[in-house]
Amino acid sequence: MFKPSNNVLFNFYAKDIDEAYQFIKSNNIAIVKEIERIGNFAYFNFLDPDGNVLMICNG
């Protein structure tokens, strides 16, 4: 039986993290970790259609 991963499987690069966040949110995709900012680096996690955790980051 398939079990979704609770760990980030891979990430996507986005030049503008806030724009990427709004895109995910506006498409009703579940966000599981809000934007985390560490200096110039930022990321957030969301669920894919199978329930796996994926990440979008800007660096």
PyMOL Python script that loads the backbone (N, CA, C, O; Angstrom):
from pymol import cmd

cmd.read_pdbstr("""\
ATOM      1  N   MET A   1       0.835  -1.182   0.000  1.00  0.00           N
ATOM      2  CA  MET A   1       0.000   0.000   0.000  1.00  0.00           C
ATOM      3  C   MET A   1       0.882   1.249   0.000  1.00  0.00           C
ATOM      4  O   MET A   1       1.873   1.318   0.727  1.00  0.00           O
ATOM      5  N   PHE A   2       0.513   2.229  -0.818  1.00  0.00           N
ATOM      6  CA  PHE A   2       1.263   3.476  -0.922  1.00  0.00           C
ATOM      7  C   PHE A   2       1.056   4.331   0.315  1.00  0.00           C
ATOM      8  O   PHE A   2      -0.072   4.521   0.770  1.00  0.00           O
ATOM      9  N   LYS A   3       2.158   4.849   0.856  1.00  0.00           N
ATOM     10  CA  LYS A   3       2.084   5.762   1.995  1.00  0.00           C
ATOM     11  C   LYS A   3       2.850   7.027   1.627  1.00  0.00           C
ATOM     12  O   LYS A   3       4.048   6.957   1.351  1.00  0.00           O
ATOM     13  N   PRO A   4       2.177   8.198   1.616  1.00  0.00           N
ATOM     14  CA  PRO A   4       2.853   9.451   1.275  1.00  0.00           C
ATOM     15  C   PRO A   4       4.004   9.761   2.230  1.00  0.00           C
ATOM     16  O   PRO A   4       3.980   9.366   3.396  1.00  0.00           O
ATOM     17  N   SER A   5       4.990  10.456   1.734  1.00  0.00           N
ATOM     18  CA  SER A   5       6.145  10.831   2.541  1.00  0.00           C
ATOM     19  C   SER A   5       5.845  12.094   3.338  1.00  0.00           C
ATOM     20  O   SER A   5       5.304  13.062   2.803  1.00  0.00           O
ATOM     21  N   ASN A   6       6.199  12.080   4.616  1.00  0.00           N
ATOM     22  CA  ASN A   6       6.088  13.281   5.452  1.00  0.00           C
ATOM     23  C   ASN A   6       7.340  14.138   5.362  1.00  0.00           C
ATOM     24  O   ASN A   6       7.364  15.264   5.860  1.00  0.00           O
ATOM     25  N   ASN A   7       8.381  13.608   4.727  1.00  0.00           N
ATOM     26  CA  ASN A   7       9.630  14.344   4.530  1.00  0.00           C
ATOM     27  C   ASN A   7       9.637  14.940   3.132  1.00  0.00           C
ATOM     28  O   ASN A   7       9.052  14.376   2.207  1.00  0.00           O
ATOM     29  N   VAL A   8      10.289  16.064   2.983  1.00  0.00           N
ATOM     30  CA  VAL A   8      10.371  16.714   1.675  1.00  0.00           C
ATOM     31  C   VAL A   8      11.079  15.780   0.694  1.00  0.00           C
ATOM     32  O   VAL A   8      12.204  15.346   0.942  1.00  0.00           O
ATOM     33  N   LEU A   9      10.412  15.475  -0.422  1.00  0.00           N
ATOM     34  CA  LEU A   9      10.993  14.586  -1.431  1.00  0.00           C
ATOM     35  C   LEU A   9      11.938  15.332  -2.362  1.00  0.00           C
ATOM     36  O   LEU A   9      12.982  14.797  -2.735  1.00  0.00           O
ATOM     37  N   PHE A  10      11.593  16.542  -2.740  1.00  0.00           N
ATOM     38  CA  PHE A  10      12.446  17.394  -3.555  1.00  0.00           C
ATOM     39  C   PHE A  10      11.886  18.804  -3.509  1.00  0.00           C
ATOM     40  O   PHE A  10      10.816  19.040  -2.949  1.00  0.00           O
ATOM     41  N   ASN A  11      12.617  19.741  -4.101  1.00  0.00           N
ATOM     42  CA  ASN A  11      12.138  21.122  -4.073  1.00  0.00           C
ATOM     43  C   ASN A  11      12.148  21.745  -5.458  1.00  0.00           C
ATOM     44  O   ASN A  11      12.820  21.281  -6.379  1.00  0.00           O
ATOM     45  N   PHE A  12      11.386  22.797  -5.563  1.00  0.00           N
ATOM     46  CA  PHE A  12      11.306  23.605  -6.776  1.00  0.00           C
ATOM     47  C   PHE A  12      11.932  24.961  -6.480  1.00  0.00           C
ATOM     48  O   PHE A  12      11.777  25.492  -5.380  1.00  0.00           O
ATOM     49  N   TYR A  13      12.631  25.517  -7.447  1.00  0.00           N
ATOM     50  CA  TYR A  13      13.199  26.853  -7.311  1.00  0.00           C
ATOM     51  C   TYR A  13      12.192  27.891  -7.778  1.00  0.00           C
ATOM     52  O   TYR A  13      11.539  27.709  -8.806  1.00  0.00           O
ATOM     53  N   ALA A  14      12.067  28.973  -7.031  1.00  0.00           N
ATOM     54  CA  ALA A  14      11.240  30.111  -7.435  1.00  0.00           C
ATOM     55  C   ALA A  14      12.021  31.386  -7.160  1.00  0.00           C
ATOM     56  O   ALA A  14      12.510  31.587  -6.048  1.00  0.00           O
ATOM     57  N   LYS A  15      12.140  32.235  -8.148  1.00  0.00           N
ATOM     58  CA  LYS A  15      12.853  33.496  -7.968  1.00  0.00           C
ATOM     59  C   LYS A  15      12.145  34.368  -6.930  1.00  0.00           C
ATOM     60  O   LYS A  15      12.797  35.014  -6.109  1.00  0.00           O
ATOM     61  N   ASP A  16      10.809  34.384  -6.970  1.00  0.00           N
ATOM     62  CA  ASP A  16      10.009  35.197  -6.043  1.00  0.00           C
ATOM     63  C   ASP A  16       9.193  34.258  -5.151  1.00  0.00           C
ATOM     64  O   ASP A  16       8.173  33.722  -5.585  1.00  0.00           O
ATOM     65  N   ILE A  17       9.633  34.060  -3.923  1.00  0.00           N
ATOM     66  CA  ILE A  17       8.985  33.121  -3.012  1.00  0.00           C
ATOM     67  C   ILE A  17       7.568  33.550  -2.660  1.00  0.00           C
ATOM     68  O   ILE A  17       6.685  32.705  -2.505  1.00  0.00           O
ATOM     69  N   ASP A  18       7.341  34.854  -2.532  1.00  0.00           N
ATOM     70  CA  ASP A  18       5.998  35.344  -2.191  1.00  0.00           C
ATOM     71  C   ASP A  18       5.012  35.109  -3.332  1.00  0.00           C
ATOM     72  O   ASP A  18       3.854  34.765  -3.092  1.00  0.00           O
ATOM     73  N   GLU A  19       5.461  35.289  -4.557  1.00  0.00           N
ATOM     74  CA  GLU A  19       4.612  35.024  -5.720  1.00  0.00           C
ATOM     75  C   GLU A  19       4.291  33.527  -5.809  1.00  0.00           C
ATOM     76  O   GLU A  19       3.153  33.151  -6.091  1.00  0.00           O
ATOM     77  N   ALA A  20       5.290  32.681  -5.569  1.00  0.00           N
ATOM     78  CA  ALA A  20       5.074  31.234  -5.597  1.00  0.00           C
ATOM     79  C   ALA A  20       4.086  30.823  -4.507  1.00  0.00           C
ATOM     80  O   ALA A  20       3.203  29.999  -4.749  1.00  0.00           O
ATOM     81  N   TYR A  21       4.228  31.387  -3.318  1.00  0.00           N
ATOM     82  CA  TYR A  21       3.326  31.089  -2.204  1.00  0.00           C
ATOM     83  C   TYR A  21       1.892  31.459  -2.571  1.00  0.00           C
ATOM     84  O   TYR A  21       0.970  30.676  -2.342  1.00  0.00           O
ATOM     85  N   GLN A  22       1.701  32.641  -3.136  1.00  0.00           N
ATOM     86  CA  GLN A  22       0.354  33.085  -3.521  1.00  0.00           C
ATOM     87  C   GLN A  22      -0.228  32.193  -4.611  1.00  0.00           C
ATOM     88  O   GLN A  22      -1.428  31.919  -4.609  1.00  0.00           O
ATOM     89  N   PHE A  23       0.603  31.741  -5.537  1.00  0.00           N
ATOM     90  CA  PHE A  23       0.134  30.832  -6.590  1.00  0.00           C
ATOM     91  C   PHE A  23      -0.375  29.528  -5.984  1.00  0.00           C
ATOM     92  O   PHE A  23      -1.467  29.069  -6.321  1.00  0.00           O
ATOM     93  N   ILE A  24       0.417  28.931  -5.089  1.00  0.00           N
ATOM     94  CA  ILE A  24       0.020  27.670  -4.444  1.00  0.00           C
ATOM     95  C   ILE A  24      -1.263  27.882  -3.647  1.00  0.00           C
ATOM     96  O   ILE A  24      -2.201  27.091  -3.742  1.00  0.00           O
ATOM     97  N   LYS A  25      -1.297  28.949  -2.865  1.00  0.00           N
ATOM     98  CA  LYS A  25      -2.463  29.237  -2.016  1.00  0.00           C
ATOM     99  C   LYS A  25      -3.714  29.496  -2.859  1.00  0.00           C
ATOM    100  O   LYS A  25      -4.792  29.004  -2.524  1.00  0.00           O
ATOM    101  N   SER A  26      -3.589  30.254  -3.936  1.00  0.00           N
ATOM    102  CA  SER A  26      -4.747  30.602  -4.770  1.00  0.00           C
ATOM    103  C   SER A  26      -5.304  29.388  -5.526  1.00  0.00           C
ATOM    104  O   SER A  26      -6.443  29.408  -5.992  1.00  0.00           O
ATOM    105  N   ASN A  27      -4.488  28.335  -5.642  1.00  0.00           N
ATOM    106  CA  ASN A  27      -4.937  27.102  -6.290  1.00  0.00           C
ATOM    107  C   ASN A  27      -5.396  26.053  -5.280  1.00  0.00           C
ATOM    108  O   ASN A  27      -5.530  24.875  -5.609  1.00  0.00           O
ATOM    109  N   ASN A  28      -5.635  26.499  -4.049  1.00  0.00           N
ATOM    110  CA  ASN A  28      -6.151  25.636  -2.971  1.00  0.00           C
ATOM    111  C   ASN A  28      -5.308  24.390  -2.730  1.00  0.00           C
ATOM    112  O   ASN A  28      -5.832  23.310  -2.455  1.00  0.00           O
ATOM    113  N   ILE A  29      -4.000  24.559  -2.836  1.00  0.00           N
ATOM    114  CA  ILE A  29      -3.067  23.481  -2.529  1.00  0.00           C
ATOM    115  C   ILE A  29      -2.685  23.615  -1.057  1.00  0.00           C
ATOM    116  O   ILE A  29      -2.377  24.710  -0.588  1.00  0.00           O
ATOM    117  N   ALA A  30      -2.707  22.506  -0.338  1.00  0.00           N
ATOM    118  CA  ALA A  30      -2.447  22.530   1.105  1.00  0.00           C
ATOM    119  C   ALA A  30      -1.002  22.935   1.404  1.00  0.00           C
ATOM    120  O   ALA A  30      -0.058  22.301   0.930  1.00  0.00           O
ATOM    121  N   ILE A  31      -0.847  23.980   2.183  1.00  0.00           N
ATOM    122  CA  ILE A  31       0.459  24.432   2.651  1.00  0.00           C
ATOM    123  C   ILE A  31       0.667  23.840   4.035  1.00  0.00           C
ATOM    124  O   ILE A  31      -0.162  24.022   4.927  1.00  0.00           O
ATOM    125  N   VAL A  32       1.779  23.130   4.213  1.00  0.00           N
ATOM    126  CA  VAL A  32       2.029  22.472   5.497  1.00  0.00           C
ATOM    127  C   VAL A  32       3.100  23.164   6.326  1.00  0.00           C
ATOM    128  O   VAL A  32       3.265  22.842   7.503  1.00  0.00           O
ATOM    129  N   LYS A  33       3.831  24.110   5.739  1.00  0.00           N
ATOM    130  CA  LYS A  33       4.781  24.942   6.478  1.00  0.00           C
ATOM    131  C   LYS A  33       4.787  26.311   5.828  1.00  0.00           C
ATOM    132  O   LYS A  33       5.076  26.449   4.639  1.00  0.00           O
ATOM    133  N   GLU A  34       4.469  27.307   6.613  1.00  0.00           N
ATOM    134  CA  GLU A  34       4.456  28.682   6.113  1.00  0.00           C
ATOM    135  C   GLU A  34       5.869  29.100   5.697  1.00  0.00           C
ATOM    136  O   GLU A  34       6.838  28.402   5.995  1.00  0.00           O
ATOM    137  N   ILE A  35       5.983  30.229   5.017  1.00  0.00           N
ATOM    138  CA  ILE A  35       7.286  30.706   4.547  1.00  0.00           C
ATOM    139  C   ILE A  35       8.224  30.888   5.736  1.00  0.00           C
ATOM    140  O   ILE A  35       7.900  31.563   6.713  1.00  0.00           O
ATOM    141  N   GLU A  36       9.382  30.273   5.623  1.00  0.00           N
ATOM    142  CA  GLU A  36      10.458  30.414   6.603  1.00  0.00           C
ATOM    143  C   GLU A  36      11.545  31.233   5.931  1.00  0.00           C
ATOM    144  O   GLU A  36      11.998  30.887   4.840  1.00  0.00           O
ATOM    145  N   ARG A  37      11.967  32.310   6.569  1.00  0.00           N
ATOM    146  CA  ARG A  37      12.994  33.186   5.995  1.00  0.00           C
ATOM    147  C   ARG A  37      14.247  33.124   6.851  1.00  0.00           C
ATOM    148  O   ARG A  37      14.202  33.341   8.061  1.00  0.00           O
ATOM    149  N   ILE A  38      15.368  32.825   6.202  1.00  0.00           N
ATOM    150  CA  ILE A  38      16.664  32.749   6.872  1.00  0.00           C
ATOM    151  C   ILE A  38      17.624  33.607   6.044  1.00  0.00           C
ATOM    152  O   ILE A  38      18.183  33.145   5.050  1.00  0.00           O
ATOM    153  N   GLY A  39      17.806  34.844   6.460  1.00  0.00           N
ATOM    154  CA  GLY A  39      18.599  35.773   5.662  1.00  0.00           C
ATOM    155  C   GLY A  39      17.914  35.991   4.324  1.00  0.00           C
ATOM    156  O   GLY A  39      16.737  36.348   4.278  1.00  0.00           O
ATOM    157  N   ASN A  40      18.644  35.779   3.233  1.00  0.00           N
ATOM    158  CA  ASN A  40      18.082  35.932   1.886  1.00  0.00           C
ATOM    159  C   ASN A  40      17.394  34.667   1.379  1.00  0.00           C
ATOM    160  O   ASN A  40      16.751  34.683   0.330  1.00  0.00           O
ATOM    161  N   PHE A  41      17.531  33.576   2.125  1.00  0.00           N
ATOM    162  CA  PHE A  41      16.942  32.302   1.739  1.00  0.00           C
ATOM    163  C   PHE A  41      15.548  32.174   2.346  1.00  0.00           C
ATOM    164  O   PHE A  41      15.329  32.547   3.498  1.00  0.00           O
ATOM    165  N   ALA A  42      14.606  31.645   1.563  1.00  0.00           N
ATOM    166  CA  ALA A  42      13.246  31.419   2.060  1.00  0.00           C
ATOM    167  C   ALA A  42      12.676  30.167   1.407  1.00  0.00           C
ATOM    168  O   ALA A  42      13.032  29.819   0.281  1.00  0.00           O
ATOM    169  N   TYR A  43      11.782  29.495   2.135  1.00  0.00           N
ATOM    170  CA  TYR A  43      11.142  28.291   1.608  1.00  0.00           C
ATOM    171  C   TYR A  43       9.805  28.068   2.293  1.00  0.00           C
ATOM    172  O   TYR A  43       9.531  28.645   3.345  1.00  0.00           O
ATOM    173  N   PHE A  44       8.979  27.229   1.692  1.00  0.00           N
ATOM    174  CA  PHE A  44       7.759  26.741   2.327  1.00  0.00           C
ATOM    175  C   PHE A  44       7.461  25.361   1.773  1.00  0.00           C
ATOM    176  O   PHE A  44       7.947  24.986   0.705  1.00  0.00           O
ATOM    177  N   ASN A  45       6.649  24.602   2.516  1.00  0.00           N
ATOM    178  CA  ASN A  45       6.304  23.239   2.121  1.00  0.00           C
ATOM    179  C   ASN A  45       4.814  23.131   1.826  1.00  0.00           C
ATOM    180  O   ASN A  45       3.994  23.824   2.429  1.00  0.00           O
ATOM    181  N   PHE A  46       4.480  22.252   0.889  1.00  0.00           N
ATOM    182  CA  PHE A  46       3.091  22.023   0.506  1.00  0.00           C
ATOM    183  C   PHE A  46       2.905  20.549   0.155  1.00  0.00           C
ATOM    184  O   PHE A  46       3.878  19.802   0.051  1.00  0.00           O
ATOM    185  N   LEU A  47       1.667  20.141  -0.022  1.00  0.00           N
ATOM    186  CA  LEU A  47       1.374  18.755  -0.363  1.00  0.00           C
ATOM    187  C   LEU A  47       1.080  18.605  -1.845  1.00  0.00           C
ATOM    188  O   LEU A  47       0.382  19.429  -2.436  1.00  0.00           O
ATOM    189  N   ASP A  48       1.620  17.543  -2.445  1.00  0.00           N
ATOM    190  CA  ASP A  48       1.255  17.225  -3.827  1.00  0.00           C
ATOM    191  C   ASP A  48      -0.084  16.469  -3.800  1.00  0.00           C
ATOM    192  O   ASP A  48      -0.590  16.157  -2.722  1.00  0.00           O
ATOM    193  N   PRO A  49      -0.659  16.172  -4.968  1.00  0.00           N
ATOM    194  CA  PRO A  49      -1.973  15.496  -4.991  1.00  0.00           C
ATOM    195  C   PRO A  49      -2.001  14.135  -4.288  1.00  0.00           C
ATOM    196  O   PRO A  49      -3.066  13.675  -3.879  1.00  0.00           O
ATOM    197  N   ASP A  50      -0.835  13.488  -4.144  1.00  0.00           N
ATOM    198  CA  ASP A  50      -0.777  12.195  -3.467  1.00  0.00           C
ATOM    199  C   ASP A  50      -0.525  12.314  -1.967  1.00  0.00           C
ATOM    200  O   ASP A  50      -0.508  11.308  -1.257  1.00  0.00           O
ATOM    201  N   GLY A  51      -0.327  13.548  -1.482  1.00  0.00           N
ATOM    202  CA  GLY A  51      -0.100  13.763  -0.063  1.00  0.00           C
ATOM    203  C   GLY A  51       1.366  13.803   0.349  1.00  0.00           C
ATOM    204  O   GLY A  51       1.673  13.825   1.541  1.00  0.00           O
ATOM    205  N   ASN A  52       2.269  13.813  -0.619  1.00  0.00           N
ATOM    206  CA  ASN A  52       3.706  13.922  -0.321  1.00  0.00           C
ATOM    207  C   ASN A  52       4.058  15.386  -0.043  1.00  0.00           C
ATOM    208  O   ASN A  52       3.453  16.296  -0.609  1.00  0.00           O
ATOM    209  N   VAL A  53       5.036  15.599   0.828  1.00  0.00           N
ATOM    210  CA  VAL A  53       5.497  16.955   1.131  1.00  0.00           C
ATOM    211  C   VAL A  53       6.553  17.366   0.112  1.00  0.00           C
ATOM    212  O   VAL A  53       7.528  16.650  -0.115  1.00  0.00           O
ATOM    213  N   LEU A  54       6.344  18.530  -0.496  1.00  0.00           N
ATOM    214  CA  LEU A  54       7.291  19.119  -1.440  1.00  0.00           C
ATOM    215  C   LEU A  54       7.644  20.524  -0.953  1.00  0.00           C
ATOM    216  O   LEU A  54       6.944  21.090  -0.113  1.00  0.00           O
ATOM    217  N   MET A  55       8.723  21.079  -1.482  1.00  0.00           N
ATOM    218  CA  MET A  55       9.192  22.392  -1.047  1.00  0.00           C
ATOM    219  C   MET A  55       9.391  23.321  -2.235  1.00  0.00           C
ATOM    220  O   MET A  55       9.760  22.889  -3.327  1.00  0.00           O
ATOM    221  N   ILE A  56       9.141  24.593  -2.003  1.00  0.00           N
ATOM    222  CA  ILE A  56       9.532  25.640  -2.946  1.00  0.00           C
ATOM    223  C   ILE A  56      10.499  26.544  -2.196  1.00  0.00           C
ATOM    224  O   ILE A  56      10.218  26.970  -1.076  1.00  0.00           O
ATOM    225  N   CYS A  57      11.638  26.836  -2.816  1.00  0.00           N
ATOM    226  CA  CYS A  57      12.632  27.712  -2.185  1.00  0.00           C
ATOM    227  C   CYS A  57      13.185  28.697  -3.211  1.00  0.00           C
ATOM    228  O   CYS A  57      13.032  28.522  -4.420  1.00  0.00           O
ATOM    229  N   ASN A  58      13.825  29.727  -2.695  1.00  0.00           N
ATOM    230  CA  ASN A  58      14.350  30.763  -3.582  1.00  0.00           C
ATOM    231  C   ASN A  58      15.870  30.705  -3.706  1.00  0.00           C
ATOM    232  O   ASN A  58      16.482  31.651  -4.201  1.00  0.00           O
ATOM    233  N   GLY A  59      16.469  29.643  -3.276  1.00  0.00           N
ATOM    234  CA  GLY A  59      17.928  29.581  -3.396  1.00  0.00           C
ATOM    235  C   GLY A  59      18.458  28.191  -3.271  1.00  0.00           C
ATOM    236  O   GLY A  59      19.669  27.982  -3.351  1.00  0.00           O
TER     237      GLY A  59
END
""", "prot")
cmd.dss("prot")
cmd.show_as("cartoon", "prot")
cmd.util.cbc("prot")
cmd.orient("prot")
